[in-house]
Amino acid sequence: MTSAELYAKARDLETLADDVEGCVDPARTVAASPDWECDNATDVRGALTHWRSAAQSAARNLRDEAARVRGEARKAEDREDEARERREKEREAR
């Protein structure tokens, strides 16, 4: 993959992490509302807290992967720069 493709992949992973991290928040907001009461409200709120923690953990893993991919993109960019410089030197030598 090129450095541009790797940087795009890292951005996509960050966007996905943001989406994953916030996916439980709307349900948690509704469940936390005083208007939302039912027989199992406490159980539901506890489950949502658990799922929110799981989503945050998954988002953290996605961000870690995005950081790894960005590192690979930097290495690819360095290789691309070196190859470009080598081609320029070869062209000048002719």
C-alpha positions in Angstrom: 0.0 0.0 0.0 1.1 3.5 -0.6 1.6 6.0 2.2 -1.5 7.9 1.1 -3.6 4.7 1.3 -2.2 3.9 4.7 -2.9 7.4 6.0 -6.5 7.1 4.6 -6.9 3.8 6.4 -5.6 5.3 9.7 -8.2 8.1 9.3 -10.9 5.6 8.6 -9.9 3.6 11.7 -10.1 6.8 13.8 -13.5 7.6 12.4 -14.7 4.1 13.2 -13.3 4.4 16.7 -15.3 7.6 17.2 -18.5 5.9 16.0 -17.9 2.8 18.1 -17.2 4.9 21.2 -20.4 6.8 20.9 -22.8 4.1 19.8 -24.2 3.3 23.2 -24.5 7.0 24.3 -28.0 7.7 22.8 -29.5 4.6 24.6 -27.7 5.6 27.8 -29.0 9.1 27.6 -32.6 7.8 27.3 -32.1 5.2 30.0 -30.7 7.9 32.4 -33.7 10.1 31.9 -36.0 10.3 34.9 -38.9 9.8 32.6 -37.6 6.4 31.7 -38.7 4.1 34.5 -39.7 0.5 34.3 -39.4 -2.7 36.2 -35.9 -3.5 34.9 -34.6 0.0 34.5 -31.7 -0.6 36.9 -30.7 -3.7 35.1 -30.8 -2.0 31.7 -28.8 0.9 33.0 -26.2 -1.5 34.3 -26.0 -3.4 31.0 -25.6 -0.1 29.1 -22.8 0.9 31.4 -21.1 -2.5 30.6 -21.7 -2.1 26.9 -20.3 1.5 27.0 -17.1 0.2 28.7 -16.9 -2.5 26.0 -17.3 0.1 23.2 -14.7 2.4 24.8 -12.3 -0.6 24.9 -12.9 -1.5 21.3 -12.5 2.2 20.3 -9.1 2.3 22.2 -8.0 -0.8 20.3 -9.0 0.8 17.0 -7.1 3.9 17.8 -4.0 1.8 18.7 -4.3 0.1 15.3 -4.7 3.5 13.6 -1.5 4.6 15.3 0.3 1.5 14.1 -1.0 2.1 10.6 0.2 5.7 10.7 3.6 4.4 11.6 3.6 2.1 8.6 2.5 5.1 6.5 5.4 7.1 7.7 7.8 4.3 6.8 6.2 3.9 3.4 6.4 7.7 2.8 10.2 7.5 3.7 10.6 4.6 1.2 8.7 6.5 -1.5 10.9 9.7 -0.9 14.0 7.6 -1.1 12.9 6.0 -4.3 11.9 9.3 -5.8 15.4 10.8 -4.9 17.1 7.7 -6.4 15.1 8.1 -9.6 16.0 11.8 -9.8 19.7 11.1 -9.3 19.6 8.4 -12.0 17.9 10.9 -14.4 20.5 13.5 -13.6 23.3 11.0 -14.2 22.2 10.3 -17.7 
